[in-house]
Amino acid sequence: MRKNVNKNPVMIIMTVIFMLYAVSILFVMVWGLNISLMSRKDYNQAKLFPTSLQFVNYITAWTELSANGISMIEMIINSVWYAVGASAFSVLFSSMTSYVIAKYKFPGRGFFYGWAIVTMMIPILGSAPSAIRFYDMLGIYDSQFLIIMFASSWGQNFVILYATFKSVSWEYAEAAFIDGANHLTVWYKIMLPQVISPMIALFMVEFIGRWGDSETALLFLPNHPSLASGLYIYKRINETRLNTPALFSGLMLCTVPVLVLYICFQKSIMEIQLDGGLKG
Amino acid sequence: MPKYMKKGAYLFVYLMLAISILGIIKYIWINIQSVIIAFTVENTEGAQVFTLSNFERLFAEFATADSGQVAYLINTFKYFGISVFKILLAFVVSYFLYKKVMGYKFFRFVFYLPCIISPIVLVMTYKDILRVEGPLWQLINSIFGHGYEEIFTNKDAATNAILSYVLWTGFGVALLIFVGSMNRIPESIIESGQIDGAGMWREFFSLVLPLAWETLSTMLLLTFVCIFTASGPILYFTAGNYETSTISFWIFNSVLGGMYNYPAAVGLFYTVVAIPFVWIVKVIMDKFNAQVTY
């Protein structure tokens, strides 16, 4: 039935509109790549395309781009540490929290579920100063250990995983209990494998977001810049004598890991669902 | 719960929740401290003393039409409007992807790309395309014989250009969630509608919209939660110059510059204003909920 709809004039018009939009997105990517392969002279002369492809810019980016004395390699290490660590903590603890709230009845269950929903709907502004003081008090401000503070079990990840666990049958767990399995075994051997796909998808979405996030690093990790915050600092410091093609080479390098992950895990990412809405 | 499952259940549950409980304590501690910071200032001896002056300063700014805070609020509402529009647009776009418009897999892949690429990469490239003597400028110059003035240093154009960027960067996770929600609609319902002669628009408004309303209302509600935090990648575009700041960016920039008390007070004020607003929106959304299960 649906295949016939494709011949509908509305669908054809939408295809054209979608194509134009897709081209605009791809053009920006290609333009960034184009600049990264220009010589400084070509760029300063406002040439649209490089006279000759300057792959050397990618080597220059490794040696020239730095922020507050932190090299590009160190920025990449900081980015990997921050993006992988924070995302893994966040998704793992969200899965633990959502699992027990979805599948167990215990005193305080209503409070925890209510907490998850209510805090999602309280738009907190201006808590960064107290967060800085809190992290400073714990001795983790501007430290790699800050990622433990991102072990948040609430928010969007909780809602999605809670709905996922709700939809998972409890029968396998009951059978395992009868066979003598304990709660921990049931969780990681029976239940967790059944939600691994949405967990990977949520990890990817969070990783991608954190990889590109520079504001958190600027506020809380000033001496451990990530790739995104480091490139911003480099640009700001060198505004007047900026090597734009080298900067764009750095930006393109910054893009490669997330693009590869997106291509590899696009099927999982595309299957994210927010079933059930928010029932407060 | 059967007896064999009760053994050690509570211990397991509370151990699983241990980190979440610490997260709750952190959340409460940070926000209580935030309130305290909002009601204090640092005196000449470096001690924090209680005061209402942060709020007096805020209300004094509100009383001045051309003050910074008024400009930030206006800009924030512009970003909020764009956010709501993007959610609605994402729903419509999702419908066509769900209906498998030609090349829908390719479009779904490409439309999510702006969420994948770091904002600094997209912004820098977008700015370069729009810069004086950039490709767009050269194209316009070749057609009309003259280009345009620098956009991001012009206070009359900068915010609109950033808003255009925010709109252009698309639909984010909302697109994936909407398509997922529509794919869950039983095929038999859609086929019944088509047998009854429902055209595409009828199908969209009478079947898909009510059946996916719960997801749409959730996404709209989450957007309304951000009414005072709505913003864009202002840091990379203008760093808040040329009258482009929003409330949340101004708070971020002030904290980055070492100012704590006044931004905390401004944040607290908007949080207090937003809470009843969000709950009213939630009640309204729930009233429109079709309560459909499938």
Chai-1 contact restraints between the chains, C-beta under 6 A:
chainA,res_idxA,chainB,res_idxB,connection_type,confidence,min_distance_angstrom,max_distance_angstrom,comment,restraint_id
A,M1,B,E191,contact,1.0,0.0,6.0,A-B,restraint_1
A,M1,B,Q194,contact,1.0,0.0,6.0,A-B,restraint_2
A,R2,B,K100,contact,1.0,0.0,6.0,A-B,restraint_3
A,V5,B,K99,contact,1.0,0.0,6.0,A-B,restraint_4
A,N6,B,M102,contact,1.0,0.0,6.0,A-B,restraint_5
A,V10,B,M200,contact,1.0,0.0,6.0,A-B,restraint_6
A,M11,B,V101,contact,1.0,0.0,6.0,A-B,restraint_7
A,M14,B,F96,contact,1.0,0.0,6.0,A-B,restraint_8
A,M14,B,V101,contact,1.0,0.0,6.0,A-B,restraint_9
A,T15,B,V101,contact,1.0,0.0,6.0,A-B,restraint_10
A,T15,B,M102,contact,1.0,0.0,6.0,A-B,restraint_11
A,F18,B,F107,contact,1.0,0.0,6.0,A-B,restraint_12
A,A22,B,F107,contact,1.0,0.0,6.0,A-B,restraint_13
A,A22,B,V110,contact,1.0,0.0,6.0,A-B,restraint_14
A,I25,B,V110,contact,1.0,0.0,6.0,A-B,restraint_15
A,I25,B,L113,contact,1.0,0.0,6.0,A-B,restraint_16
A,V28,B,T125,contact,1.0,0.0,6.0,A-B,restraint_17
A,W31,B,T125,contact,1.0,0.0,6.0,A-B,restraint_18
A,W31,B,I129,contact,1.0,0.0,6.0,A-B,restraint_19
A,G32,B,T125,contact,1.0,0.0,6.0,A-B,restraint_20
A,A46,B,E133,contact,1.0,0.0,6.0,A-B,restraint_21
A,L48,B,P135,contact,1.0,0.0,6.0,A-B,restraint_22
A,F93,B,I19,contact,1.0,0.0,6.0,A-B,restraint_23
A,M96,B,M16,contact,1.0,0.0,6.0,A-B,restraint_24
A,T97,B,S20,contact,1.0,0.0,6.0,A-B,restraint_25
A,V100,B,V13,contact,1.0,0.0,6.0,A-B,restraint_26
A,V100,B,M16,contact,1.0,0.0,6.0,A-B,restraint_27
A,Y104,B,V13,contact,1.0,0.0,6.0,A-B,restraint_28
A,F106,B,Y10,contact,1.0,0.0,6.0,A-B,restraint_29
A,F106,B,V13,contact,1.0,0.0,6.0,A-B,restraint_30
A,M121,B,V225,contact,1.0,0.0,6.0,A-B,restraint_31
A,M121,B,V278,contact,1.0,0.0,6.0,A-B,restraint_32
A,P123,B,V225,contact,1.0,0.0,6.0,A-B,restraint_33
A,P123,B,T229,contact,1.0,0.0,6.0,A-B,restraint_34
A,P123,B,A274,contact,1.0,0.0,6.0,A-B,restraint_35
A,I124,B,T271,contact,1.0,0.0,6.0,A-B,restraint_36
A,L125,B,F228,contact,1.0,0.0,6.0,A-B,restraint_37
A,L125,B,T229,contact,1.0,0.0,6.0,A-B,restraint_38
A,L125,B,G267,contact,1.0,0.0,6.0,A-B,restraint_39
A,L125,B,Y270,contact,1.0,0.0,6.0,A-B,restraint_40
A,L125,B,T271,contact,1.0,0.0,6.0,A-B,restraint_41
A,G126,B,I251,contact,1.0,0.0,6.0,A-B,restraint_42
A,G126,B,P263,contact,1.0,0.0,6.0,A-B,restraint_43
A,G126,B,A264,contact,1.0,0.0,6.0,A-B,restraint_44
A,G126,B,V266,contact,1.0,0.0,6.0,A-B,restraint_45
A,G126,B,G267,contact,1.0,0.0,6.0,A-B,restraint_46
A,S127,B,I30,contact,1.0,0.0,6.0,A-B,restraint_47
A,S127,B,N31,contact,1.0,0.0,6.0,A-B,restraint_48
A,S127,B,S34,contact,1.0,0.0,6.0,A-B,restraint_49
A,A128,B,V255,contact,1.0,0.0,6.0,A-B,restraint_50
A,P129,B,I37,contact,1.0,0.0,6.0,A-B,restraint_51
A,P129,B,V255,contact,1.0,0.0,6.0,A-B,restraint_52
A,P129,B,Y260,contact,1.0,0.0,6.0,A-B,restraint_53
A,P129,B,A264,contact,1.0,0.0,6.0,A-B,restraint_54
A,S130,B,I30,contact,1.0,0.0,6.0,A-B,restraint_55
A,S130,B,Q33,contact,1.0,0.0,6.0,A-B,restraint_56
A,S130,B,S34,contact,1.0,0.0,6.0,A-B,restraint_57
A,S130,B,I37,contact,1.0,0.0,6.0,A-B,restraint_58
A,A131,B,I30,contact,1.0,0.0,6.0,A-B,restraint_59
A,F134,B,I30,contact,1.0,0.0,6.0,A-B,restraint_60
A,A151,B,I19,contact,1.0,0.0,6.0,A-B,restraint_61
A,S152,B,G23,contact,1.0,0.0,6.0,A-B,restraint_62
A,S153,B,S20,contact,1.0,0.0,6.0,A-B,restraint_63
A,S153,B,G23,contact,1.0,0.0,6.0,A-B,restraint_64
A,F177,B,Y4,contact,1.0,0.0,6.0,A-B,restraint_65
A,F177,B,M5,contact,1.0,0.0,6.0,A-B,restraint_66
A,H183,B,F12,contact,1.0,0.0,6.0,A-B,restraint_67
A,I208,B,I116,contact,1.0,0.0,6.0,A-B,restraint_68
A,G212,B,S118,contact,1.0,0.0,6.0,A-B,restraint_69
A,G212,B,P119,contact,1.0,0.0,6.0,A-B,restraint_70
A,A228,B,S118,contact,1.0,0.0,6.0,A-B,restraint_71
A,A228,B,I120,contact,1.0,0.0,6.0,A-B,restraint_72
A,L231,B,I120,contact,1.0,0.0,6.0,A-B,restraint_73
A,Y232,B,I120,contact,1.0,0.0,6.0,A-B,restraint_74
A,L251,B,V121,contact,1.0,0.0,6.0,A-B,restraint_75
A,L251,B,M124,contact,1.0,0.0,6.0,A-B,restraint_76
A,C254,B,S118,contact,1.0,0.0,6.0,A-B,restraint_77
A,T255,B,I117,contact,1.0,0.0,6.0,A-B,restraint_78
A,T255,B,V121,contact,1.0,0.0,6.0,A-B,restraint_79
A,V258,B,I116,contact,1.0,0.0,6.0,A-B,restraint_80
A,Y262,B,I116,contact,1.0,0.0,6.0,A-B,restraint_81
A,M270,B,L176,contact,1.0,0.0,6.0,A-B,restraint_82
A,I272,B,L176,contact,1.0,0.0,6.0,A-B,restraint_83
A,Q273,B,G180,contact,1.0,0.0,6.0,A-B,restraint_84
A,L274,B,I177,contact,1.0,0.0,6.0,A-B,restraint_85
A,L274,B,T215,contact,1.0,0.0,6.0,A-B,restraint_86
A,G277,B,E214,contact,1.0,0.0,6.0,A-B,restraint_87
A,G277,B,T218,contact,1.0,0.0,6.0,A-B,restraint_88
A,L278,B,T218,contact,1.0,0.0,6.0,A-B,restraint_89
